Each structure stands twice: as structure tokens, then as C-alpha cells.
Amino acid sequence: MAKKKSTFRIQFHNNNRIYELYAHEVSQSEMAGFIEVGGIIFGEHSKLLIDPAEEKLKNEFGDVKHTYIPHHSIIRIDEVDRSGKNRILETDGSTVTSFPGPAIIPQKKDR
């Protein structure tokens, strides 16, 4: 029996908006401070009804094999039973607060 692929919902901040993507692959990146997301899932549409937000995301991420999202931009990652619509949410009036900016790494001082 073939194992069913896991499906993840990833929510993150990008340009003062909240992006919500569905993907099959989520892991810690080898690049420090990033989450690697691959296998982004896009719903099939009829040619009569097109969601502009999902089309914008498809234009942005359609040819992307893997994207790398900074840890501090991630709101949450959930494993779900099935994918939903990818979407972009405005943050005006949102109760979601972003995590403080990236950690400051102290510089070595010359002696």
C-alpha cells in the first residue's frame, strides 16, 4: 500500500501581508534561520472561475521548486488532511503579531 503524501499549511508574513500556502514538503533548511518549503500545491480551476489571490500566488510560486522562508516570518505550520486555497490576507486589523525581528549577532571586536 502506497503511503499518502503529507500536506502542510504554512502561514507566514511577507510584505505586510499574511501568506497561506499548502505544500507537500516542509523541513529545516541547511541555510541557518530558514524553513524550506517544496511541492507547493495549487488547486485546479475551471476556466470560468478564477481566484485572483491564488492566481497571484501561482504567478509568484508556480515555477518554484523550493522556497526558503525566514524563521521569524513563520506564523505556524500545520499538517492537514487535505489542501485548501492558497491565499494572501491583509494584516490591517489583524490580531496576529509578528515575532520580533531577526536576532542580532554580536560582532567580534578587534583587540
C-alpha angles and dihedrals in degrees: 000000000000117000114243114240114249117244122211132193111212121193119189143156118255125165095343092309134098114239120202115195133174118217142163097223129053124160146145107278123232085232105086114249098019137105115216116222122188139165095041110199121225121189121238114249134198112239090244099059119045124172107220094207093053091044089054090051091046089053090049099042105017097103095034116115094187131000125199118218121192114245092236091058095056116102097178145328120214130185105224136185095239139004125260133192118309108233148172118227126198113235096215106126092359119150091213112105121199119237114255116278125278119305116268112238112211115237120230111250120224112245 
